[in-house]
Every structure is written in C-alpha cells, then in structure tokens.
Amino acid sequence: MVLKFLTIFIFLFQITYIYSLENGLARTPPMGWMTWQRFRCVTDCQNFPDSCISEKLIREMADRMADDGYLEAGYNYIIVDDCWLATKRDKDNRLQPDPVRFPNGIRALADYVHSKGLKFGIYEDYGTLTCGGYPGSIDHLELDAETFAEWTVDYLKLDGCYADIHEMDEGYPLMGHYLNKTNRQIVYSCSWPAYQEGTIQPNYTKIAEYCNLWRNYDDIDDNFGSLNDIIQWFASKQDNLSLVHGPGSWNDPDMLIIGNYGLSYGQSRAQMAIWSIMSAPLIMSVDLREIKPWHSEILLNKNLIAINQDKLGIMGKRFSVVNNVEIWKKILENDKTAFVFFYPLPYGTPAVINVPLTELGLNKSEIYNIFETFTGQLVGQFNKGDLLKVRVEPSGSVFACWAESANFEQKPKSKSTLFKN
C-alpha cells in the first residue's frame, strides 16, 4: 500500500512538474522593444526599405537600443513580431524565415542581437496560421520550441489567431512544457486570455501558472482613444487581475506607443506613468532612429522605471476618482507609495483637486515628503492631516508623485530619486 501510494505521488509530481512553467524568469516586468505597433506587417522592402520587417530593421534597432541608453535603462529584449516567416515550412517541417528579408537566418540575427548585450525575442501563433497568414504552430509545438532554442531565442510571444479558444487551456501550457523541455531559458508571453475575454471567462489562475506574461485585451492603436480604452478596461478588472499579478507572471496591457504619431506630450507621460503604476511590461514599439528627444526622456525616466521594476511587483490600482480625476496608487519597497492623478476628459480647463493625505492611505507616519515623479523635485513636506493640492491638465494628462515617511528634525531634500545609482 505504501509503495502504491508513493508511486501515485511521484506520478502526480511529474505531471505538475511537466506542466508548471516556473522558469525563474521575468521576476520584474519585462522591458524591451517590439516591431508590431509601429511597423506592423510591412513586407515590401523595395518600396519601404527602412520599415519592412527584416534583419536590417532589427539590427538597426538593436544598435539604437545599445547605443542610445535604452539597454542601460533596462530595455533588454528586442522582439520580432509577426511576418518574419516564409510562407511555408521547410522540407523537414521546420519554421524558416523569409529568405529575402532575413537572408542570414534567425540564428545569425540572434547572435547579432546578443553581441549588443540584448536578448532576442520572436513571434509565433498557437493556431494553424499567424494573424498575418504565415505558418502557425498548432501541429508542431515541440518542433517549434526546439527550433527556437536552437536559434537561441530568449522570449516567445505566442499569439492566438486561427485557433479554437476552448483548446487554449491545454495548448498554451503544452507549449510552455516544450519550451521548458529545451532547457533554454525562454520568457513565455501568451495571448491566451485576450482571445477568450468576452466569450468565455479566462482561468487567470491557470494562465499565471503557465505564462510569464499574457495579453488580456485588445491591441493598442496609435491614438489616445485606444490607450484610454485599455486603461479603463484594466481599471474595471483590476481586483481580479491583481490577484495573479507579480514576479514571474504579469498582466500585459500591450506596447508603449510613446514616440509614434498619435499621443500628445501629456498623453505620452500618462501611458508611461500608468504602465509603471500597473507594473506592466514596458515594451516599446517606436522607430528609435527617428524618436524625438522628449519622447526618449519619458521612456528613459529613471523614477518611472524604478516604480515599474519595484521588487514587490504589486499591480497598482485606480482606487479613487475625485471630480473626474482618477487616482492610481502603488505600494513600493521601503514604505514608499507612488501615485498617478489622471484626467482623461477632453475639457478645456485643468482640474484642481484637494485630497486629504489620509484618504490617500498616508496615515502611518506623522510627516510625509512628497516628490514629483518625472523630475524628482520636492512637492512639499506634509502632516498626515494635510491636504494635497493637485492640478492636472485635461485630455489625458497626469500628475505623478511618490510619498515617503519623514520626520520633523530632518529638512527634506529639494530633489530625490527612486532608483539606485
């Protein structure tokens, strides 16, 4: 009887081990760059030589990431999204890149990316075809996982076009199993719940067990309406989503579109601030060869990145709305708290609100120093019974700050940081 029980126990342990993704990766939200939002599925390199999906584009973006401060700031993944593939698998049923746009192959491209100190990511689809109509993985999951490992891929985004959403609960974990089986450390990004939302209820507990990050909702487009729609969706679902969010498993509201065509200065600041508060993956999709300095300053802001990468990994939430100004809050390490005041309405006049510190949850200490996040400048020193006066411009702008405990005897610094030098 004991032997029989032990045999059953070992069998069950093996099943758990096989399907558990836990790979020790993505302990903080992944940061990097991806082709899709900015470059989509442009494959005409004759008419669009600088923006077609090609090894030339990826090499040039890798150069910019390594040379222009993005890698140093933490953006270390460069990810090729859809449309890198040839239209057919090779004679051995292996995936192959388009021979014209990727003449040296994916392994050589990955080697180049790695030589820059970056990590290399790639895209596939769980279904019969990718969203762009290229070969999918559904009948070749193990072979494709082995191929990615041979190519020294570090990150896989697995989309969900042309697939049965009812089969995803088994298919996505199976791909995770095959990735683990290669013994190569590959961050696993799933689109699993994004295809189920609105039709069937995703099992987020299961998704968090098998994926390092997952897309929940619609693709982001290059405009504020799309950005705000995503923000409002996540706010409406935050209580459930936050339960499965943390080191090794992250909800993904989609790419950063800062530096493209559709966002104002204030809206660009808003996306970076709210993505940081939510502990969302920071995956840029922008032409880094043409980006304006003010866009770069937002993307490279060390305080916002520190909030995003905080080791606690807590998903910040919208916890109050005062006169149409949304107040977002995230608890940080070392008894600090980050806030974003977001005013999405298109009114012509800035909003001014006065919020008691106690209503912000700042009631453990008698004194608080509050610093503006983008600049690190001191806003002021406050008693816990004081009001914080906040002014926010309309149409999607933000005021961002953090609070930390202080004491009467110590004069506050005029400027501070959240990052470690």
ChimeraX attribute file (.defattr): number of C-alpha atoms within 10 A of each C-alpha:
attribute: neighborCount
match mode: 1-to-1
recipient: residues
	/A:1	6
	/A:2	7
	/A:3	8
	/A:4	8
	/A:5	10
	/A:6	11
	/A:7	12
	/A:8	12
	/A:9	12
	/A:10	11
	/A:11	12
	/A:12	12
	/A:13	11
	/A:14	12
	/A:15	11
	/A:16	11
	/A:17	12
	/A:18	16
	/A:19	19
	/A:20	19
	/A:21	26
	/A:22	16
	/A:23	20
	/A:24	12
	/A:25	17
	/A:26	19
	/A:27	17
	/A:28	20
	/A:29	27
	/A:30	26
	/A:31	23
	/A:32	24
	/A:33	27
	/A:34	25
	/A:35	26
	/A:36	20
	/A:37	20
	/A:38	20
	/A:39	18
	/A:40	17
	/A:41	18
	/A:42	18
	/A:43	19
	/A:44	13
	/A:45	14
	/A:46	8
	/A:47	10
	/A:48	11
	/A:49	15
	/A:50	14
	/A:51	20
	/A:52	23
	/A:53	28
	/A:54	25
	/A:55	23
	/A:56	17
	/A:57	19
	/A:58	24
	/A:59	17
	/A:60	15
	/A:61	21
	/A:62	28
	/A:63	17
	/A:64	17
	/A:65	26
	/A:66	19
	/A:67	12
	/A:68	14
	/A:69	13
	/A:70	20
	/A:71	20
	/A:72	13
	/A:73	17
	/A:74	19
	/A:75	23
	/A:76	24
	/A:77	25
	/A:78	29
	/A:79	25
	/A:80	24
	/A:81	23
	/A:82	23
	/A:83	26
	/A:84	26
	/A:85	25
	/A:86	17
	/A:87	15
	/A:88	15
	/A:89	15
	/A:90	11
	/A:91	7
	/A:92	7
	/A:93	11
	/A:94	13
	/A:95	23
	/A:96	18
	/A:97	21
	/A:98	19
	/A:99	13
	/A:100	13
	/A:101	21
	/A:102	19
	/A:103	14
	/A:104	12
	/A:105	16
	/A:106	23
	/A:107	17
	/A:108	15
	/A:109	21
	/A:110	23
	/A:111	16
	/A:112	19
	/A:113	24
	/A:114	19
	/A:115	12
	/A:116	17
	/A:117	15
	/A:118	23
	/A:119	23
	/A:120	28
	/A:121	25
	/A:122	20
	/A:123	19
	/A:124	27
	/A:125	27
	/A:126	29
	/A:127	22
	/A:128	19
	/A:129	20
	/A:130	23
	/A:131	18
	/A:132	14
	/A:133	15
	/A:134	20
	/A:135	22
	/A:136	27
	/A:137	22
	/A:138	20
	/A:139	11
	/A:140	16
	/A:141	21
	/A:142	19
	/A:143	16
	/A:144	21
	/A:145	24
	/A:146	20
	/A:147	17
	/A:148	23
	/A:149	21
	/A:150	13
	/A:151	17
	/A:152	22
	/A:153	24
	/A:154	22
	/A:155	24
	/A:156	24
	/A:157	23
	/A:158	25
	/A:159	28
	/A:160	27
	/A:161	21
	/A:162	16
	/A:163	19
	/A:164	14
	/A:165	20
	/A:166	11
	/A:167	11
	/A:168	20
	/A:169	17
	/A:170	10
	/A:171	19
	/A:172	25
	/A:173	21
	/A:174	19
	/A:175	26
	/A:176	28
	/A:177	20
	/A:178	19
	/A:179	25
	/A:180	23
	/A:181	15
	/A:182	16
	/A:183	11
	/A:184	17
	/A:185	17
	/A:186	26
	/A:187	25
	/A:188	27
	/A:189	24
	/A:190	28
	/A:191	24
	/A:192	27
	/A:193	23
	/A:194	19
	/A:195	22
	/A:196	20
	/A:197	14
	/A:198	10
	/A:199	8
	/A:200	11
	/A:201	9
	/A:202	19
	/A:203	12
	/A:204	19
	/A:205	13
	/A:206	13
	/A:207	22
	/A:208	23
	/A:209	16
	/A:210	27
	/A:211	26
	/A:212	30
	/A:213	27
	/A:214	27
	/A:215	21
	/A:216	24
	/A:217	21
	/A:218	15
	/A:219	15
	/A:220	19
	/A:221	15
	/A:222	17
	/A:223	15
	/A:224	20
	/A:225	15
	/A:226	14
	/A:227	25
	/A:228	17
	/A:229	14
	/A:230	19
	/A:231	17
	/A:232	12
	/A:233	14
	/A:234	22
	/A:235	17
	/A:236	13
	/A:237	11
	/A:238	18
	/A:239	13
	/A:240	12
	/A:241	17
	/A:242	17
	/A:243	13
	/A:244	19
	/A:245	24
	/A:246	23
	/A:247	21
	/A:248	24
	/A:249	25
	/A:250	30
	/A:251	28
	/A:252	26
	/A:253	23
	/A:254	24
	/A:255	26
	/A:256	25
	/A:257	24
	/A:258	26
	/A:259	26
	/A:260	21
	/A:261	11
	/A:262	16
	/A:263	20
	/A:264	17
	/A:265	14
	/A:266	16
	/A:267	24
	/A:268	25
	/A:269	23
	/A:270	27
	/A:271	26
	/A:272	22
	/A:273	32
	/A:274	25
	/A:275	24
	/A:276	26
	/A:277	30
	/A:278	30
	/A:279	29
	/A:280	28
	/A:281	25
	/A:282	25
	/A:283	23
	/A:284	26
	/A:285	24
	/A:286	24
	/A:287	20
	/A:288	21
	/A:289	12
	/A:290	9
	/A:291	13
	/A:292	12
	/A:293	10
	/A:294	13
	/A:295	17
	/A:296	16
	/A:297	12
	/A:298	21
	/A:299	24
	/A:300	19
	/A:301	16
	/A:302	22
	/A:303	23
	/A:304	27
	/A:305	25
	/A:306	18
	/A:307	29
	/A:308	31
	/A:309	26
	/A:310	22
	/A:311	15
	/A:312	15
	/A:313	26
	/A:314	24
	/A:315	25
	/A:316	27
	/A:317	24
	/A:318	24
	/A:319	13
	/A:320	15
	/A:321	13
	/A:322	14
	/A:323	10
	/A:324	13
	/A:325	24
	/A:326	17
	/A:327	20
	/A:328	23
	/A:329	25
	/A:330	24
	/A:331	21
	/A:332	24
	/A:333	13
	/A:334	8
	/A:335	10
	/A:336	16
	/A:337	21
	/A:338	24
	/A:339	26
	/A:340	26
	/A:341	26
	/A:342	28
	/A:343	27
	/A:344	21
	/A:345	15
	/A:346	11
	/A:347	12
	/A:348	9
	/A:349	10
	/A:350	15
	/A:351	18
	/A:352	14
	/A:353	17
	/A:354	12
	/A:355	14
	/A:356	15
	/A:357	18
	/A:358	14
	/A:359	12
	/A:360	18
	/A:361	11
	/A:362	20
	/A:363	15
	/A:364	11
	/A:365	12
	/A:366	14
	/A:367	20
	/A:368	25
	/A:369	19
	/A:370	25
	/A:371	25
	/A:372	21
	/A:373	26
	/A:374	18
	/A:375	15
	/A:376	18
	/A:377	16
	/A:378	18
	/A:379	18
	/A:380	15
	/A:381	21
	/A:382	18
	/A:383	18
	/A:384	21
	/A:385	14
	/A:386	15
	/A:387	16
	/A:388	16
	/A:389	11
	/A:390	15
	/A:391	15
	/A:392	21
	/A:393	21
	/A:394	20
	/A:395	19
	/A:396	26
	/A:397	24
	/A:398	28
	/A:399	21
	/A:400	26
	/A:401	24
	/A:402	26
	/A:403	25
	/A:404	18
	/A:405	20
	/A:406	18
	/A:407	14
	/A:408	11
	/A:409	6
	/A:410	7
	/A:411	10
	/A:412	16
	/A:413	12
	/A:414	11
	/A:415	12
	/A:416	16
	/A:417	18
	/A:418	19
	/A:419	13
	/A:420	7
	/A:421	5
